[in-house]
Amino acid sequence: MPTNAQQTDRSVAETEQLILQYRHLLENIEQGFCLIEMTYDEAGTANNYRFLEANQAFERHTGIRNAVGKTALEAVPDLEAHWIETYARVARTGASLAFEQGSFAMNRLFKIDAVSIGGAGSNRVALIFSDVTERRRTEQSLIKGEERLRLALEAGRMAVWDWSFESGENIWNDAMYRMLGLQPDTAQASFASWMSRVHPADLPGVESLFSDSLKPGGEFHMEYRVLGQRDEIRWVSARGRTNSDAVGKVTRSYGVVTDVTERNLIDKDLRLSEKRYRRLFECAHDGVVILDAGTRKIIDTNPFMTKLLGYKHAELVGKELYEIGLLKDEVESKAMIRELNNRNQIRYEDLPLESRTGLHKEVEVIANLYNEGDRLVIQCNIRDITERKIAEEHVSMLMAEINHRAKNLLAVVQAIANQTAKEGSPATFSARLSDRIVALAAGQDLLVRNQWHGVELSDLIAAQLDHFRDWIGTRVMLDGPVAELTPDAAQGIGMALHELGTNAAKYGALSNETGAVLISWKVTKGANPKFSITWLERGGAESSAAYPVRLRPNPDWAHGPGGRSGHS
């Protein structure tokens, strides 16, 4: 049997072995370890603690070097009082304590297990702890990131799905339920629920494309229609991805779905607007030229412009306005840009333009400066006003002609009034003047109907002898070729016919029941045709003229079939 001494030696040896194992364990664990001893003031209140032991990891977790033998306040002068209070409570009660606590003085967050050594009332406490500052920061960053992601998804009205093939769990956010017109408390998040809300016309394509994406590295991207709230048809855009494990087995499908109904409507309106603009652009009967405001070079023209200038579209693109004849030179082109920058619009009332074939045109140009996407452009609307200018000149000429003829007419009226004033009483003057003005007006009516180009003689005779229209062809005979009188001739001869008709009715061949009048005229042929007209009465009163009356007007007053001379 072993002696007492031998037993004692063996116990010491075992104890030393345990101590070595204990120290080896403490030195090689990842956590920090220290043994502390509380200190108290005269009143018995804990006021500090001293480090009795510390492992190698202690410094790494606390940042305190050579702690053994130092008090806590020597190692960290600004150490918070709650550390001393907490460890004193463990020492006093003997109850172990596990907690997380941060230290502003040490700028660290610790996860700590505190154990009383010796039980209640002991002054010693063992601490096993870890610096979890970075872990907490990472967790907080993840929380903040998740919150930002959630806010971003909500702001973008994005629906999210996450389908685990290992667990079979399918997770949707609230937006996914809303997008599919489902309620989270009554509908199950599943592939079947999703497909049940896809528009029937799009369902085969969605199912096929999604099935194709369920492979390692597979992706799903498609726009399709779903039945939303109250079965309203909505357009959505879904984009997803598939994960797989190391052996290529698909483990997860996840992605987002965005409602693109409004975007599609806007895109549709933009396409319609662009189509409408392009149709107007191509069918406009004005030339349209688009220039880059920076380079002043043409970037587009419409078909009317190419037709107006005689150039092909490709020949116009890249040129400046002065190079196609719209402006004088480069200096004037730059001046236009400067003015546009100040006013945004310039109007050129009348610019000369020469086509490629040398045809001269008069054009009106309106230039506008505006933003088109990320650049400034100039739109020039170019209107061909050649015909309008010709019409304006014609109107100006007509106004001058009307003014001239009005003055002539007033002169004739004045002459008629002066001549009539010599005849008889005021009553006779009034009646004769009225008749003569009516006759003058009848000739004017014919001229207006013929746009003052002239009057055919037979029409003039019919107008001036309107009172005898029933006798024309019986007692009033006409004989002569087609003869067109110039305006001045029509006026003079018309008044003469009126006077002869009036005299014949009062004193001559038309004052009885048997007389007759023959009106005949001739127009000679040749380079210088001559016109003559004769008024012949037969069977009138004895006091009437026994011989024919022959008018010999200006030879250029009338023109037969040979044509008009152009004189008036």
Protein Blocks (a to p, Z undefined) as FASTA:
>chain_A
ZZfklmmmmmmmmmmmmmmmmmmmmmmpmbdcddddddddfkopafbdcdfbdcfklmmm
nopahkgopafklmmmmlcfklmmmmmmmmmnopacddddddfklopacddddddehiah
iabdcdddddfklmmmmmmmmmmmmmmmmmmmmmnopacddddfknopacddfklmmmno
pafklpccdfklmmmmgcfklmmmmmmmmmmmmcghiacddddddddehhiacddddddd
ddddfkopafbdcdddddfklmmmmmmmmmmmmmmmmmmmmmpcbdcddddfklopafbd
cfklmmmnopafklmgopafklnopamblmlmmmmmmmmmmnopacdfbacdddfkopac
ddddddddddehjaccdddddddfklmmmmmmmmmmmmmmmmmmmmmmmmmmmmmmmmmm
mgojfklmmmmmmmmmmmmmmmmmmmmmnoonaccfklmmmmmmmmmmmmgoilmccddd
dddddfklmmmmmmmmmmmmmmmmmmmmmlmmkbccdddddddedjbdcdddddddehia
fklcfbdcdddddfklpccfkopehiZZ
